[in-house]
Amino acid sequence: MPSCIQSKAELLIAPRQTADFAAMINAAYADLQVSEAQLLQLQKQASFDPKGWLLAKDKQTGLPLACGIAALDRETQEISLEWIQVLPQARWQGIGRDLVIQLLLNLKDQARFATVSGKLDGAHSPEKFYRKCGFTGNDVWYIVRK
């Protein structure tokens, strides 16, 4: 699998390293926490594909720097980017973009289109980030929870 542009990180398919995924997701949010058990439940869903779980690890230390989780809806042939998280010390180095591109490449033969999820008013400008990754369009879907 190709390394990140900055060659600081190596991208690995790593669905079994749920503790690393949970730690990164939890480090990214002050108002949201996920458990390893919740991530294991995600892997039991029909949308799970192991190629949709990537870790970016520092080539020198082996420590995780970022993670990306993509779900695959086989019926609609949609890739949904669910969790793209980059630790603060690894931001602005192209690692997040490389994760997104690699996730799309990993699942492209099974999908016709890709969508992203996240908070529109997120602290780290998710729309700006996904636009840099090549996403276009102005569709916004709102999910209302009871």
Beta strands, then each sheet from edge to edge (+ up, - down):
strand 1: 9-13
strand 2: 53-58
strand 3: 64-73
strand 4: 78-86
strand 5: 113-116
sheet 1: 1+ 2- 3+ 4- 5-
end
